[in-house]
Amino acid sequence: MSSQGVGPSSGAMAAKRAVVAIIVLVALTALLFLAAPEGFYPWAKAIHVIAVISWMAGMLYLPRLLVYHAEAEKGSVQSETFKVMERRLLRAIINPAMIVTWVFGLWLAWKGFDFAGGWLHAKLAAVLLLSGVHGYLSASVRRFAEDRNEKPSRHWRIVNEIPTVLMIVIVILVVVKPF
């Protein structure tokens, strides 16, 4: 399996690359903040948007993987491949992106808005719901890894739509600021 790029050694390499990328991001962010604190806000906003895009990409893809995984026979090569894909997506992209999203989003809210405005409270509520879906998907990945999934593919098709709906609500709240 290692020769196909889905073995344990390639997984360890991907994890190391993800950790290095996060360390570099933190170091560059700290350096930018220390070097030019007055110009940090737009950079923080850019990092936040990049993290949101990465988080959403993973949140839109992971449930789709679970749809296909639910249709695969337990113990099959296909099922084992999905386990690797799900674990890597969650650990290397979705989890770090969610953390960066929250850290920079809260800093931006504190620095730029002082948590004022009903739209921001509604947005935070929607992001909390999205984080809850993230937690549900994380637990589901563990269940799939242990071959304990009890949900049919139809369930995962429905779950696949939840991040999309929340994303639409969040974008409308941020851009339109209806209240």
C-alpha positions in Angstrom: 0.0 0.0 0.0 2.9 2.4 0.7 3.8 2.5 -3.0 0.4 4.0 -3.8 0.9 6.8 -1.4 -1.6 5.8 1.1 0.6 3.8 3.6 1.6 4.8 7.1 4.9 6.4 6.1 3.2 8.8 3.6 0.6 9.6 6.3 3.3 10.5 8.7 5.0 12.7 6.1 1.7 14.5 5.4 1.2 15.1 9.1 4.7 16.5 9.4 4.1 18.8 6.5 0.9 20.0 8.0 2.6 20.7 11.4 5.5 22.5 9.7 3.0 24.6 7.7 1.1 25.6 10.8 4.4 26.5 12.6 5.5 28.6 9.7 2.1 30.3 9.6 2.2 31.1 13.3 5.8 32.3 13.1 5.1 34.6 10.1 1.9 35.9 11.7 3.8 36.7 14.9 6.6 38.4 13.0 4.1 40.4 10.9 2.2 41.5 14.1 5.4 42.5 15.9 6.9 44.3 12.8 3.8 46.3 11.9 1.0 46.0 14.4 -0.9 48.9 12.9 -1.1 47.1 9.5 -1.9 43.7 10.9 -5.7 43.9 10.6 -6.0 43.4 6.8 -3.4 40.5 7.0 -5.4 38.9 9.8 -8.6 39.3 7.7 -6.8 37.6 4.7 -5.5 34.8 6.9 -9.0 34.3 8.3 -10.6 34.2 4.8 -8.0 31.7 3.6 -8.6 29.5 6.7 -12.4 29.7 6.2 -12.0 28.6 2.6 -9.8 25.7 3.6 -12.2 24.7 6.4 -15.2 24.8 4.1 -13.5 22.9 1.4 -12.9 20.1 3.9 -16.3 20.3 5.4 -17.9 20.0 2.0 -15.7 17.1 0.9 -15.6 15.0 4.1 -19.4 14.1 4.2 -19.1 13.1 0.5 -16.3 10.7 1.4 -18.6 9.3 4.1 -21.3 8.8 1.6 -19.0 6.6 -0.5 -17.5 5.0 2.5 -20.9 4.0 3.8 -21.5 2.2 0.4 -18.2 0.3 0.6 -18.0 -3.1 2.1 -16.4 -3.1 5.6 -12.8 -4.4 5.5 -12.5 -3.9 1.7 -9.5 -2.2 0.1 -11.9 0.6 -0.9 -13.1 1.0 2.7 -9.5 1.1 4.0 -8.6 3.7 1.4 -11.5 5.9 2.5 -10.3 5.6 6.2 -6.9 7.0 5.2 -8.4 9.8 3.1 -10.9 10.8 5.8 -8.2 10.8 8.6 -5.8 12.8 6.5 -8.4 15.3 5.4 -9.6 15.8 9.0 -6.1 16.1 10.6 -4.1 17.9 7.9 -6.7 20.3 6.6 -10.0 20.6 8.4 -8.8 20.7 12.1 -6.0 23.2 11.5 -8.2 25.4 9.3 -11.0 25.5 11.9 -8.5 26.5 14.6 -7.0 29.3 12.5 -10.5 30.4 11.5 -11.6 30.7 15.1 -8.4 32.3 16.4 -8.3 35.0 13.7 -12.1 35.4 13.6 -12.3 36.1 17.3 -9.4 38.5 17.1 -11.0 40.3 14.2 -14.3 40.5 16.0 -12.6 41.9 19.2 -10.4 44.3 17.3 -12.7 45.5 14.7 -16.2 45.2 16.0 -16.1 44.8 19.8 -18.7 42.1 19.2 -21.2 44.8 18.3 -24.2 44.2 16.0 -26.8 41.5 15.8 -25.4 40.1 12.6 -22.1 39.3 14.3 -23.9 37.4 17.1 -25.9 35.5 14.5 -22.7 34.7 12.6 -21.0 33.4 15.7 -24.0 31.2 16.4 -23.9 29.8 12.8 -20.1 29.2 13.2 -20.8 27.4 16.5 -23.3 25.2 14.7 -20.7 24.6 11.9 -18.2 23.7 14.6 -20.7 21.3 16.1 -21.1 19.6 12.6 -17.3 19.5 12.5 -17.3 17.6 15.8 -20.0 15.2 14.6 -18.0 14.5 11.5 -14.9 13.9 13.5 -16.6 11.4 15.7 -18.1 9.8 12.6 -14.6 9.4 11.1 -13.6 7.6 14.3 -16.6 5.3 14.0 -15.8 4.6 10.3 -12.2 3.9 11.2 -13.4 1.3 13.7 -15.9 -0.2 11.2 -18.8 0.9 13.5 -20.8 3.1 11.2 -24.5 2.4 11.5 -25.8 5.2 9.2 -26.8 4.6 5.6 -25.3 6.6 2.7 -28.6 8.6 2.6 -27.9 10.0 6.1 -24.5 11.2 4.9 -26.0 12.7 1.7 -28.3 14.8 4.0 -25.4 15.7 6.4 -23.4 16.8 3.3 -25.9 19.7 2.8 -25.6 21.1 6.3 -22.2 22.8 5.9 -23.5 24.3 2.6 -26.5 25.8 4.3 -24.5 27.2 7.1 -21.9 28.7 4.7 -24.7 30.5 2.8 -26.1 31.9 6.1 -22.7 33.0 7.3 -21.8 34.7 4.0 -25.1 36.6 3.9 -24.7 37.7 7.5 -21.1 39.0 6.8 -21.8 40.7 3.5 -25.4 42.0 3.9 -25.4 42.5 7.7 -29.2 42.3 7.8 -29.4 43.3 11.4 
